[in-house]
Amino acid sequence: MPRPPAPHGRTGRPPVTSRTQILTAARRLIDRDGWEKLTIRRLAAELGIGATTLYHHIQNKEDLLVLLLNHYIDQIEHPSLPSDPRERVVAAATAMHDALAAWPWAAEILTVDGFVGLLDESALWMVEAIVSGAGDWGYTPAGSVEFFRSIWYYTVGEILVRARSVDREANGKRVTTRETSFSNLNASQVPHLAAIGDQWAALAARDTYAHGLHAFVDGLLAQSASPHSASRSANSR
């Protein structure tokens, strides 16, 4: 019996037919090599297709990163946001922190100016909750944006410092005695640090985000001449 003719086209891995396949492969590359090394050419090679074919699905690397972030945020469970402005801000900021802690490279991407503004409306619910909380407390629209930026800088800074510390340890980079202990410092020049001594590393490693967030939010809200807080005080008398 004659053999049937071989099928035309590429054999082996199935052709890319969905955005999910592209995003899954991109996430795999980022987890392995870091987002800075993600390129359209490397992603196409990972998928077993030509770069030209991939450009039918995405415009460029920035477009790909935005798609990844939108997809990731869409998978996050929305917490029940309180009606109280302060508690709403805390709940949204905590959700933002937890999401980025699980995917720290996303925090690094979002530190690029303008990147937050590229996200879909459905992915901006945490930003909306914080801005609305500030507005309901009495901040102007401009002040609400500054309020969000303050919370954002605090949150993303904490995420990146911890993530890079973990990466350093994972890559086997040597940690010096000076980084883990202040016991050898000159007490006449830095007496308080010298007194902390070898407790520094353990104290600095503590997770204080929640405590700091509450204090930070309270401090920011105290700066606003808040009709909300004024009415609350009147009602409590």
Beta strands, then each sheet from edge to edge (+ up, - down):
end
